[in-house]
Amino acid sequence: MNSIKTIEPAPSLFAQIVDELRNKSEAELKMLYVRFFQKELKEEWKTITQNINFKNSSEDDIVKTIQQNRYRN
């Protein structure tokens, strides 16, 4: 008896990436984000900080200001 084998198409690259990321922890995803987008993050940091004086600011103030500038509604 002849049987015809069907070949399943391989999942797309996008689907493979999603499958890999699905089981990562929040910390692992953050690390990957920083690694993949480090150039963009450095440029964003330069833009945000180019006209800022940090001398009299607490770390909390700096973080809050960056978040407000980055995530404007």
HELIX and SHEET records of a PDB file:
HELIX    1   1 LEU A   13  ARG A   22  1                                  10    
HELIX    2   2 GLU A   26  PHE A   36  1                                  11    
HELIX    3   3 GLN A   38  THR A   49  1                                  12    
HELIX    4   4 GLU A   59  ARG A   70  1                                  12    
END                                                                             
